[in-house]
């Protein structure tokens, strides 16, 4: 009986330690991405990118924690338009939603791998046609 229990435990441990493989592309992080379909469904005349984001994913626009205890100023995301720096959050107020295909928020800890620099507030990446 002990051998059977030990064999079962050993088999369970080995199965639990094997790595899982997935096929295909990685799924889109829906919490940090606004898709073309969502943009089309939410389209309202006169809206700019800021209005769209504040309606669908307001957490994109929130400040991050200050980097240093001595500097308590809030830190906001940097806006990228088609992989080029576009400006700060205020630049979204003049960017029409016409032609936007997706909007993605990149958290601060992922910006170094993506842009080669750490952006303490993260980045909002907008893609157009």
C-alpha positions, 0 to 999 in steps of 0.5 A, a space after each residue: 500500500 505504501 509503495 502504491 501511495 509513493 508511486 502515485 505521489 511521485 507521478 503526481 509530482 513529476 506531472 506537476 513539475 512539467 512545463 505546459 506548452 501553448 500553441 499559437 500567439 499569446 492572447 491579447 490582454 483585454 484589460 490593457 488593450 482597446 481593440 478596433 471593434 471596441 473603438 467602432 462600437 464606442 464611436 461618438 462624434 466629436 470624440 478624441 482619444 482622451 474621451 475614448 480612453 476615459 470612457 473605456 479604460 480610465 485606468 490608462 490615464 491614472 498616475 503611477 506611484 512616485 518613483 522617489 520618496 523625496 519627489 511626491 509628484 505623480 507620474 503619468 504615461 507617455 503617449 506613443 503614436 505608431 511607435 513614435 513619441 507623441 507627447 503626454 496625456 494632454 496630447 490625447 485631447 487633440 488626437 481624433 479617434 478616426 483611423 485609430 485601430 488599437 490602443 494599448 497600455 504598457 505597464 512601467 515594468 514592461 517599457 524597458 523591453 519595448 522601448 529601451 528605457 524605463 518609463 515610470 508612468 508606463 506608455 499608451 501605444 496608439 496604432 493607426 491605419 
